[in-house]
Amino acid sequence: AKAAQPSWALVPLARRVEMLKAVCKSLAPRAADLAALVTAEMGKVIAEAEEEISGVVDKDDMLDQVAAANAPEQVENGLIVREPLGVVAVCSPWNFPADEALLLALPALAAGNTVVIKPSEVVPLIGAEIASALIAGLPVDVVQLVQGDGEVGAALVGGDVQMVGMTGSSATGKKIMATGAATLKKVTL
C-alpha cells in the first residue's frame, strides 16, 4: 500500500472518484447475493441487509461531496491544495459490514490515499467481498485486505499507516486513539 500510494495520488481527483463510483456500481448485479451473505454472516434480517447493499451500490452523491471537499480552493491570493496522507487503515464493524467499510474507505481513496481494510472478525466474508470489489476495480495494491481479530487490528493500527478510520466500540476506539497519539497519527472514530 505504501509503495502504491504515490502513483495513486497522481491520478486526478475526478478520475479517482469516477473509478470509485464504478466499483460501487459493479456490485449491483450481485446485490441479492451480498445481502444474503450479510444475513447469513451476521444475522441482519434480509430486508435490512438489502437496504444496506442498495446503499453500497449507489455512493454517487457521497463521492460527489467528497470530490468537492477535496478540490483545490481559491482563497484571496492563495490556493488551498489538499494532499493525501499516505496509507489509511480502515477497521470496519460487524453490524454494517458492507456499508461502513465503504464509508471509511471511499473518502480516503478519493483523497489519494491507499487503504488497508480490516473487517470485523465476525464478518470476514462480506468484508472480503467489499474489499475484493475495490481491489478488482482499482490499480494494484491501492486497496488491500487483512483478516483477523483484535491482535491483527492492533498490529495494523500500530504499523506504518498515517491514519486510522474505525467504526466500532468505545473501548476499541480508546485503544486506537492511544496508539495514534503516541505517533501523532490521524484518527477518525
Salt bridges, closest charged atoms under 4 A:
GLU18 OE2 - ARG15 NH1 2.52
GLU52 OE1 - LYS44 NZ 2.69
ASP60 OD2 - LYS25 NZ 2.74
ASP64 OD1 - LYS21 NZ 2.49
GLU73 OE1 - ARG82 NH2 3.09
ASP99 OD1 - LYS59 NZ 2.50
GLU121 OE1 - LYS118 NZ 3.64
GLU129 OE1 - ARG30 NH2 2.16
ASP160 OD2 - LYS2 NZ 2.65
